[in-house]
Amino acid sequence: ALYSALRQRVPTVEALVGEDFMQELTRAFARQHPPRQPQLALWGDELPAFIGGHAGCQSLPNLAEVAAFDLALDEVALARAGCWLEPWQLTENLRLQCLDSLRIFAANYPVDLLRDAVAEAKEGDATALESFRWVTGDHHYALWCAADSQVHCRAVSAGLAAFMVALLANYAAAAS
């Protein structure tokens, strides 16, 4: 049950390491981080940090980020679709309103492109993962769940990501 729950939350991780390694990883992770809630679908938030320190994952330095990205997408998918936060009055004539599922994610690797390559490989494109390039650098994403219950991911510039993080932090502070 734990393996099934975790593999649903981090499908890209399993696609990269394979079913056998994923089962071993799940067992080791469960020993150190047993579920604390009855909903197994919410278990696994500590996985990226666990992967970063797990000896079996040392040859895959990008795997922790891949897990974090999968988990961020899963978190957004569990949000209420199309639910908006209360409007925030920025100026007399300008109001801001955001979806409450909006998240900003930063990575050192193009985790969105990797996830796309995994999906293409699952759909039968045998060369999708072979042609993937691990380019390091700053990669920033906006993630949200729209009214149609679809999770959206868009690459954004570092400047826009920083602006959105600051804006959302100020938005949260103003709301409390």
C-alpha positions as CSV (number, residue, x, y, z in Angstrom):
1,A,0.0,0.0,0.0
2,L,2.9,2.4,0.8
3,Y,4.6,1.7,-2.4
4,S,1.4,2.2,-4.4
5,A,0.7,5.5,-2.6
6,L,4.2,6.8,-3.1
7,R,4.6,5.8,-6.7
8,Q,1.4,7.7,-7.5
9,R,2.8,10.9,-6.0
10,V,6.2,10.6,-7.7
11,P,5.7,8.9,-11.0
12,T,8.7,10.5,-12.7
13,V,11.0,9.2,-9.9
14,E,9.8,5.6,-10.5
15,A,10.2,6.0,-14.2
16,L,13.8,7.0,-13.8
17,V,14.8,4.4,-11.2
18,G,12.6,1.5,-12.1
19,E,10.0,-0.5,-10.1
20,D,12.5,-2.6,-8.1
21,F,14.6,0.3,-6.9
22,M,11.4,2.3,-6.2
23,Q,10.1,-0.5,-4.0
24,E,13.5,-0.6,-2.1
25,L,13.4,3.2,-1.7
26,T,9.8,3.1,-0.4
27,R,10.7,0.5,2.2
28,A,13.8,2.5,3.4
29,F,11.8,5.7,3.4
30,A,8.9,4.1,5.3
31,R,11.2,2.9,8.0
32,Q,12.5,6.5,8.6
33,H,9.3,8.3,7.8
34,P,6.2,6.2,8.5
35,P,2.8,7.7,7.6
36,R,1.4,9.8,10.3
37,Q,-2.0,10.3,8.7
38,P,-4.6,7.8,7.6
39,Q,-4.6,9.2,4.1
40,L,-1.7,7.5,2.4
41,A,-2.2,9.8,-0.7
42,L,-0.7,12.6,1.4
43,W,2.3,10.7,2.6
44,G,5.8,11.4,1.2
45,D,6.5,15.1,1.6
46,E,9.9,14.3,3.2
47,L,11.0,12.1,0.2
48,P,13.2,14.7,-1.6
49,A,15.3,15.3,1.5
50,F,15.5,11.5,2.2
51,I,16.6,10.9,-1.4
52,G,19.3,13.5,-1.0
53,G,20.8,11.6,1.9
54,H,20.1,8.0,0.7
55,A,23.3,6.2,-0.4
56,G,21.5,4.4,-3.2
57,C,20.7,7.7,-4.9
58,Q,24.1,9.3,-4.8
59,S,24.6,8.6,-8.5
60,L,21.4,10.5,-9.3
61,P,22.0,14.0,-7.9
62,N,18.9,15.3,-9.7
63,L,16.5,12.8,-8.3
64,A,15.6,14.8,-5.2
65,E,14.6,17.7,-7.3
66,V,12.6,15.4,-9.6
67,A,10.8,14.1,-6.5
68,A,10.1,17.6,-5.2
69,F,8.7,18.6,-8.6
70,D,6.4,15.6,-8.7
71,L,5.2,16.3,-5.1
72,A,4.6,20.0,-6.0
73,L,2.5,19.0,-8.9
74,D,0.6,16.5,-6.8
75,E,0.0,19.2,-4.1
76,V,-1.5,21.5,-6.7
77,A,-3.6,18.6,-8.2
78,L,-5.1,18.1,-4.7
79,A,-6.1,21.7,-4.4
80,R,-9.6,22.9,-5.0
81,A,-9.9,23.6,-8.7
82,G,-10.5,27.2,-9.7
83,C,-10.7,28.5,-6.1
84,W,-9.6,32.1,-5.8
85,L,-8.1,33.8,-2.8
86,E,-9.8,37.0,-1.6
87,P,-8.9,40.0,-3.7
88,W,-6.0,42.2,-2.5
89,Q,-6.4,45.9,-3.1
90,L,-2.9,47.0,-4.3
91,T,-3.9,50.6,-5.1
92,E,-7.1,52.6,-5.4
93,N,-7.6,51.2,-8.9
94,L,-5.7,47.9,-8.9
95,R,-6.7,44.7,-7.2
96,L,-4.9,41.4,-7.3
97,Q,-6.5,38.0,-7.1
98,C,-4.8,34.6,-7.4
99,L,-5.8,31.0,-7.5
100,D,-5.2,29.5,-4.1
101,S,-3.4,26.6,-5.8
102,L,-0.7,28.9,-7.3
103,R,2.8,27.7,-6.4
104,I,6.2,28.8,-7.6
105,F,8.9,26.1,-8.0
106,A,12.6,26.6,-8.6
107,A,14.9,23.9,-9.8
108,N,18.5,23.4,-10.9
109,Y,17.4,21.0,-13.7
110,P,14.6,21.2,-16.3
111,V,12.3,18.9,-14.4
112,D,9.3,19.8,-16.5
113,L,11.0,18.7,-19.7
114,L,12.1,15.5,-18.0
115,R,8.5,14.8,-16.8
116,D,7.3,15.4,-20.4
117,A,10.0,13.0,-21.7
118,V,8.9,10.3,-19.3
119,A,5.2,10.8,-20.4
120,E,6.3,10.5,-24.0
121,A,8.3,7.3,-23.3
122,K,5.3,5.8,-21.6
123,E,3.2,6.6,-24.7
124,G,5.6,4.7,-26.8
125,D,8.3,7.1,-27.8
126,A,11.4,4.9,-27.0
127,T,13.8,7.8,-27.8
128,A,12.2,10.4,-25.5
129,L,14.4,9.7,-22.5
130,E,17.5,8.9,-24.5
131,S,17.4,12.4,-26.1
132,F,16.8,14.2,-22.8
133,R,19.6,16.5,-21.8
134,W,20.4,17.3,-18.1
135,V,21.1,21.0,-18.5
136,T,21.8,22.7,-15.2
137,G,20.9,26.2,-14.4
138,D,18.1,28.2,-13.0
139,H,14.7,26.9,-13.9
140,H,11.5,28.4,-12.5
141,Y,7.9,27.4,-12.8
142,A,4.4,28.6,-12.0
143,L,2.1,25.7,-11.0
144,W,-1.6,26.0,-10.6
145,C,-4.9,24.1,-10.8
146,A,-7.4,25.8,-13.1
147,A,-11.2,25.7,-13.0
148,D,-11.2,22.7,-15.3
149,S,-9.3,20.7,-12.7
150,Q,-6.2,20.6,-14.9
151,V,-2.8,21.1,-13.4
152,H,-0.8,23.6,-15.4
153,C,2.9,24.2,-15.3
154,R,4.6,27.1,-17.1
155,A,8.2,28.0,-17.2
156,V,8.7,31.5,-16.0
157,S,11.8,33.8,-15.8
158,A,13.8,34.0,-12.6
159,G,12.7,37.6,-12.2
160,L,9.1,36.8,-12.6
161,A,9.4,33.9,-10.2
162,A,11.1,36.2,-7.6
163,F,8.4,38.8,-8.1
164,M,5.6,36.2,-7.7
165,V,7.2,34.7,-4.6
166,A,7.4,38.2,-3.0
167,L,4.0,39.1,-4.1
168,L,2.4,35.9,-2.7
169,A,4.3,36.4,0.6
170,N,3.0,39.9,0.9
171,Y,-0.5,38.8,-0.1
172,A,-0.4,36.1,2.7
173,A,0.8,38.7,5.2
174,A,-1.9,41.2,4.2
175,A,-4.6,38.5,4.5
176,S,-3.6,37.5,8.1
